Amino acid sequence: MKHYYGYEEFRDDTRALKKKVKAFEPEALVAIARGGCTVAHAMAEGLNIRNLQSIRTELYDKDKKRENITISGTCKFENITKVLVIDDIADSGETLAHVMEYLKTNHPDVVFESATLFYKKTSIYEPTYWVKEANMWIDFFWERDFL
């Protein structure tokens, strides 16, 4: 069973997520590519944050999960103390868990919090901020509408 996640729902949920993270006052955002890029760009616009960086991960091939995660890329946080890490969904939670560990290990003086649109209770990692609980496959508009 799938839930088609269209633009209007995304817009409303991104606005709700922006309200939740505002008190954290992040100075930079990190998008987890690819799914987090669309969300992070919208959040960067909404929060008026120009420092948007990305890390690429690979845990899925289409909808088939791999055995191991791969993390590619580095971030630079010169004179930055608070960073928000953004992805579209905490599904298994492995991606967020690995990325958060990677960033905290490589940037111990920075405070990292995480945000997603969706969170599954079966996830091994709960984001600091999330909007909706997912109990089925989410078919994001950016994964379907541009094919």
Secondary structure, DSSP 8 states (H G I E B T S, - for coil): -EEEE-HHHHHHHHHHHHHHHGGG--SEEEEEETHHHHHHHHHHHHHT---EEEEEEEEEETTEEEEEEEEE-----TT--EEEEEEEEESSSHHHHHHHHHHHHH-TTSEEEEEEEEE-TT-SS--SEEEEE--SEEEEHHHHTT-
